[in-house]
Every structure is written in C-alpha cells, then in structure tokens.
Amino acid sequence: MSNSSSPTEFLLKAFTDTRELQLMHFSLFLGIYLAALLGNILIITAVVCDYRLHTPMYFFLLNLSLLDLGSISVTVPKSMANSLRDTRAISYSGCAAQVFLPLFLLSAEYSLLTVMAYDCFVAICRPLHYGTLMGSRACVKMAAAAWASAFLYALLHTANTFSIPLCQGNVLEQFFCEITQLLKLSCSHSYLREVGVILVSFGLAFGCFIFIVLSYVQIFTAVLRMPFEQGQHKAFSMCLPHLAVVSLFVSTVMFACLKPPSISSPVLDLVVAVLYAVVPPAVNPLIYSLRNKELKDALRKVVQRVQCQRQ
C-alpha cells in the first residue's frame, strides 16, 4: 500500500477464532446490551413521566442515560454482528463513526458528570442559592454546553485523525475503531499533531477531575457537619451514586490511557476497552437506582403501568 493511499476498510480484532466461543461472545454482549437498554430506557421513562423527578439532578440523569444508550450502541452491536457472521471487517465510514461518536458521547458524559458534581455541591453547600444557581434555564444551558463542546471536540479529533496518511496495513488490535490503534497505522510524522490534541484533551480532563475532587471535599466536609443523621443520609444518598459513577468512568478511562507499555498486551487492551466502553452504560442505571428511593418508586410505577396495559 502506498504512502498516499488509505484503506477502504479495516479489520477489527476478534475476541476469538473458535466458532463456539464467538457465539458465546455474541450471547454475553447481547445480554449486557439488553440490560443497558432496559436500565437506561426505564430511567428516561421514569424521569419524563414522574413530575416529582422534574428537578435538576434528574434532568442531568436523563441526559446521562441518553449518552449511555448512545455510547454502548456505537460499538457493541457491530462487535456482536461480526461474531455472529464470523467476520472482522468494518468500512472506512463505519470506522470514522466509531471514532467520532464514542468521542462525542464519552466527552459529553464526562462534562455532564462535572456539571452533576457542581449540582451536588450547590445543593449541599449552598442550599439557599440552589433555586437561583440551578434554575431550569441554567440547567438547560449547562447541558447544552456539555453536548456542544463535546461535539466540537470529537469533530476536531476525528478530522485530525483521518487526515493522517495510513499505510501500515488495515488491521486494528481492538474490537472497535480506537484512535490509538489508528495512529499505529500512520506512516508519517503528522501523527504528532494528534498526539498534541490528545495532550490538550488530557489537560482539560484533568481540570474537570480536579474540580470534581474539590467539590466532593467540600461536600463531605459540609455533610459531616450536619447535626441530624437523617440529613446526612439524604445527602449521601444523593451524592454517593454520582461519585460511584464518576469513579468507575474515570478509573477505567485513565487505566486505558495511562497503563505502562510494559504491561500492555492485546488481551489486556481488549479487557480494558470492555471495562470503559461496555460496562459503565450497563452498570450506571443500577448504581443510580440502588440508593435512590424516589427513583425506585418512579420505576416501580412505570413497571406497574406497563403490566396494567398488558392485562
């Protein structure tokens, strides 16, 4: 392949070459995907239908569920289809979509998690100003900013990646198109531009991470000063699920990006990719519903309403 050409399709890494294990992989991913769809759709329906959940926290949770639905739908169905059909191919445009959409959705999710940390901070540490700072118009603006900034970032990242000449074959060592794997196919020093963009991205992500950490330091300080145990329980039940989701998201992504080359291997890369791309969208609804009585009551009403309509 010449230096000026680019592949018309890419070959993704298969989890296994054994047919029985391919079908097992399809079944496992199908179960995870259906669980993610069910959990996130139930949360979206509950927030939309129950007027008691028309608050900033649940508005952001609805946006988070939409992002989770999108992020798991970009990579998992294609991997399932490839296992079922015993193929590894993905088109050039499909690969570009698998780069752009996860970047867009995961970046928006991280921005939204940062906004949700601010929401928790205001609710616990500035309760008298909550109505002013977290009004409906302010919430819509913050959510729109998260989506719009993520879209522009993903567009820049994707355009920069696919403007780099690729001449080292078309085989990717991952089950979906990932920027780091595409850069390995580069045949020029122009990939350094993309490395620069990645470093800037890390800087912005680290800034958001510091903001979240400082917010929770102040939140826990304020909660521990509360005189009543009931108030502490309510505060923790509101903020701990968000903290658990942030921890899961940040830890898996950071390990995927910062793991030392000495421990890197194709199998480990696959496992880590599953942890940050597949597991969080399926687990997040469970995390948010476990300690949240209001959400569990709303979900129970949704399920009962569906059962009544069937009867």
N, C-alpha and C positions, 0 to 999 in steps of 0.2 A: 504494500500500500504506500503510495507516495506521500510526501510530506504535505502536499496541498489538499489532499483528499480527506474526507471524514467518512466513517462507516455509516451505512444506511440503516443498520440495526445493531443492537448489542445483544450479547449473550450473558444472562444473569447466572449467578451461582446457584446450583441446585442444592437443596438440603441433603439429598441422597440420590443415588442412581438405581437403587433397588425398587422395583415396582410396588411391592407391598408397603415399604416404608414411605413411598411417595403418597400412596392412598392414606396412610396414617397421618402424614403431614397435612394433607388436604382436610381430613376429618378434624384434626386438632385446631387448625386455623379457622375452619368453618365454625366450630364451637365457640372459639374466642370472638370471632367476628359477630356472630349472632348475639352473644352475651353483651358485647359493646353496643350493638344496635338497640337491643331491648332496653338496656340500662339508660342510655342517653336519651332515647325517644321517650321513655317514661318520665324522666326528669323534665324534658322540654314540655311535655303534655301537662304535667302537674303544675309547673310554673305558669304556663299560659292559662290554664283553666281555673286555678285557685286564686281568688283575689287576695287572700291573705299572704300570698307569696309575691305580690307585686311590690317588692322592695328592692333597693339597690343590690343587696347581696345575691338575691335570687335572679335578678336581671343579669348580673355578671355570670352566675352559674349557668343560666340558659345559653349565654354566648359561649361559655367553656364547653358545654355539651355539643353545641353545633360544630365547634372546632375539632373536638374529639371524633365526632362522626365523620367529618371530612378527612382527618389525618389517617384514620385506620382504613378508610375506603380507598385511599390512593394506592396503597402498597399491598395490602392483604389479598384482595380479590385477584389481582394479577398473579401473585405467587400461587394461590390456590389453583387458578386456571392452568398455569404452567405445570404444576404437579399432576393435575388430572389428565392433561394432554401429553405429558411426558416430553415437554419442550422447555427450552431456556430462552427463547428469543423474545425481544421487545423492540418495537420500532423506534426510530430516531425521535419522532414526535412524542411517542409514549414515554420515552426516557426523559425527554425535556419536561414533560408534565410531571413525572415522578421526582424531578429535581425542584421544579417551581412550586408545586402545590404543598409538599411537606415543609419546605422552607417558609412559605407563606403562612400555613396553618400553625406550625410549631412556634414561629416567631410571634404571631398574634396571640397564641396561648400564653407564651412567656410574658408578653406585655400585659395581657389580661390578668395573669397571676400577680403581677406587680401592682396593678390597679386594685385588685382584691385585697392585697396587703394594706394598701392605703385606706380602703374602706373599713377594714378591721381596726386599723389604728384610730381613725376618726370616731368610730362607734364606741371604742373603749376609752380612749384618752381625751377625746373632745366631744363628749355626748351632747353638750348644749349647742354646739355648732353643726351637728350632724345634718340637720334639715337644710341648712344653708349650703354647706360644702358638698353634700351628696344629694342634691335635688335631682329630679328626673332629667332636666336639661343637661346638667353637669355629667350625669352618668352616661347619657347618650353620646355626649361629646368625647368622653374618655374612651368608651368602647369603640366609637368611630375612629378615633386617633390610633388605637391599637390595631384595628383592621387595616387602616390606610397605610400606616408606617410599615407594617409587615408586608403589605402588597408591594410597595415600592422597593423595599429591601430585597424581597425574593425576586422581583423583576430584574434588579441590578445584578444580583448574584447569578441568576440563571443566564442572562445575556452575556455576562463576562465569562462564565464557564464555557458556554458553547461557541464563543468566538475564538477559543483557543484551538489551534490545529491538533487533531488527534491522529496519530499514525503508529501507535504501538498495539495495533490489533483492536478487537472489539469485545474482549472478554472482561467482565467485571466480577470481582471477587466479593459480591454481595447479592442478596436476593431481591434488591431493588436498586434503582439508579441513585448513587450517592456521589456527591461532589468529590470527596477524597479519592474514590475509585476512578472517577473520570480523569482526574488530574494525573493519575499514574499512566494514562494513555497518551499524555501530551508529549510532543516531540520538539518543543521549543521552550525558550526561557520565558515566554509570555505567561506561563502559569504563575510566575511570581506576582503578577497583578492580582490574581485570585487569592494568593496567599496573603497579600496586603489587605484585601477585603475581609478575609477570614479573621485577621488580627484585629481589624477595626470592630468587627462583629463581637469578638471576644471582649473587647474593651467595653462596648455598650452593654453586653450581657452581664459583665462583672459589675458594672454600675447599678444595674437593676437588682442584682443579687445583694449588693451592699445595702441598697435601700430596703429590701425585704428584711434583711437581718436586723438592721437598726429599728425598723418598725416593730418587729416582734420583741426586741429587747425592751422597748418602751411599753408594748402591750403587756408583756408578762410582769414588768415592774408595776404597772397600774393594777393588774388583776390581783397580784399578791397583796396589795394594799387594801383591797376591798374588804369591808368588815363582815359581810354576810357570805356564808358558804354557798347559798343559792345563787348569788350574783356571780361568784367565781365559776360555779358550774355552768351557768348560762354563757358566760364569756368564753370559757374553754370550749364548750360545745359548738360555739360559732366559729372560733378561730383555729382550733386544732385540726379539723378536716382540711382546711385550706393549707395549713402548714405541712400536713402529711402529703398532699398532692404536690406542693412545691418541692418537698424533699425528694419524692420519687422522680419527678421530672428533672430536677437539677442534677441529682446524683447519677442517673443513667446517662444523661447527655454529656456531663463532664467526664465520666469514665470513658465514654465512647470517643471523645475528642482528645483527652489528655493521657490515655493509657500509654505507658512507655513501649517503644518498638520491641524491646526485648521480650515482652510477654504477648506480643501480638501474634495471632495465628488465624487462619481462615475460619476455624470452628469458633474461636472466641469472638471474632468480629461478627459472625452470624448471631451468636447468643446475645451479644451486647445490642445489636441492631434490633432484635426482637424485644429486648427489655425497654428500649426508649421509643420504638415506633409502634409496637403492638400492645404491650401490657398496659401502659397508662390509660389509653382510652377505654379499655375494658374494666379497669380497676377503679377509676375515678368516681363513677356513679355509686359504687359500693362504699367508697370512703365517705362521700358526702351524705349518704343516707343512713349510715350506721348510728351516728350520734345526734342526728337531727330529727327531733320529734315532729316538728311542723312538716318537714318534707316527707317523713314516713306516713303521717296522717293523710297528706295530699296524695301520695302514691297509692295508699290503701283505697281512697275514694275513686281514683282513676281505675284501679283494677276492679272494684265492685261495680262501677258504672259499665265497664266492658262486659262483665259477666251478666249483668241485668239485660244488656242489649242482645246478648246471645240467646238468653232464655226467652 
